Amino acid sequence: MEIELAPLTIILSNPVAKCLLPVPATTWPTGLKVLVPEGGMLPPGDTTIPLNWKLRLPLGHFGLLLSLSQQAKKRVTALDEVIDPDYQDEMNLLLHNGGKEEYV
């Protein structure tokens, strides 16, 4: 079996800032996970989290930010986004807490 992954480039916007870098989810990933550190509070409603990096995609590819089902069960979801290959700005993660209380 042969699997090819499109090369992508992640550029840190601020080398001294805390960055939430994407990591492979499995040995044979179809995507990458952006892990949010524990211990934070997510108030009800929408919250934008700066990732402090820029993504460069190869021509002919696009990116998707999607929620994992585990978070959706807890009423916390990432609002889906399509990342165009020519997008050059900072990446942000838009989270939604559908509960009535802060999510820890």
C-alpha positions as CSV (number, residue, x, y, z in Angstrom):
1,M,0.0,0.0,0.0
2,E,1.3,3.4,-0.9
3,I,0.0,6.6,0.7
4,E,1.0,10.1,-0.4
5,L,0.4,13.2,1.7
6,A,0.4,16.6,0.2
7,P,3.2,18.7,1.6
8,L,2.1,21.6,3.6
9,T,4.0,24.4,5.4
10,I,3.2,25.8,8.8
11,I,4.8,29.2,9.5
12,L,4.9,30.4,13.1
13,S,3.7,34.0,13.3
14,N,5.3,34.7,16.6
15,P,8.1,32.3,17.6
16,V,7.7,33.2,21.3
17,A,3.9,32.9,21.4
18,K,2.1,29.8,22.6
19,C,1.2,27.9,19.5
20,L,-1.4,25.2,19.0
21,L,0.3,23.1,16.4
22,P,-1.5,20.4,14.4
23,V,-0.3,16.8,15.0
24,P,-1.0,13.5,13.2
25,A,-4.0,11.8,14.8
26,T,-3.0,8.3,13.9
27,T,-0.2,6.3,12.2
28,W,-2.1,6.7,8.9
29,P,-3.6,10.1,9.3
30,T,-6.1,11.5,6.8
31,G,-5.7,14.8,8.7
32,L,-4.1,16.5,11.6
33,K,-5.5,17.4,15.0
34,V,-5.2,20.8,16.6
35,L,-5.0,20.0,20.3
36,V,-6.2,22.7,22.7
37,P,-4.5,22.6,26.1
38,E,-6.6,21.5,29.2
39,G,-7.4,23.8,31.9
40,G,-9.0,26.6,29.9
41,M,-12.5,27.8,30.2
42,L,-14.8,28.1,27.2
43,P,-17.8,30.4,27.9
44,P,-21.2,29.7,26.3
45,G,-21.4,31.0,22.7
46,D,-18.7,31.5,20.2
47,T,-15.0,32.0,21.0
48,T,-12.1,32.7,18.6
49,I,-8.7,31.2,19.5
50,P,-5.7,32.5,17.7
51,L,-3.4,29.6,16.6
52,N,-0.4,31.8,16.0
53,W,0.6,30.2,12.7
54,K,-0.1,30.5,9.0
55,L,-0.7,27.5,6.7
56,R,0.6,27.2,3.2
57,L,-1.2,24.6,1.1
58,P,0.1,23.1,-2.2
59,L,-1.7,24.1,-5.4
60,G,-4.8,22.0,-6.0
61,H,-5.5,21.4,-2.3
62,F,-7.6,23.0,0.3
63,G,-7.9,22.7,4.1
64,L,-10.9,21.9,6.4
65,L,-11.3,22.6,10.0
66,L,-13.9,20.2,11.4
67,S,-15.1,19.1,14.9
68,L,-14.4,15.6,16.2
69,S,-17.5,13.7,17.4
70,Q,-16.2,13.5,21.0
71,Q,-16.4,17.3,21.5
72,A,-19.8,17.5,19.8
73,K,-21.3,15.1,22.4
74,K,-20.2,17.6,25.1
75,R,-21.9,20.5,23.1
76,V,-18.5,22.0,22.1
77,T,-17.9,22.2,18.4
78,A,-15.4,23.8,16.1
79,L,-17.3,25.8,13.5
80,D,-16.4,24.3,10.2
81,E,-14.1,26.3,7.9
82,V,-12.8,25.8,4.4
83,I,-9.2,27.0,4.0
84,D,-8.5,28.2,0.4
85,P,-5.0,27.5,-0.9
86,D,-4.4,31.2,-1.4
87,Y,-5.3,32.2,2.1
88,Q,-2.3,33.9,3.6
89,D,-3.4,35.3,7.0
90,E,-3.2,33.9,10.6
91,M,-5.2,30.8,11.4
92,N,-7.9,31.0,14.1
93,L,-10.0,28.3,15.6
94,L,-13.7,29.3,16.1
95,L,-15.3,27.2,18.9
96,H,-18.9,27.1,19.9
97,N,-20.1,26.1,23.4
98,G,-23.7,25.1,23.0
99,G,-24.2,24.6,26.7
100,K,-25.5,27.2,29.3
101,E,-22.3,27.0,31.5
102,E,-18.6,27.4,30.9
103,Y,-16.9,24.3,29.6
104,V,-13.7,23.3,31.3
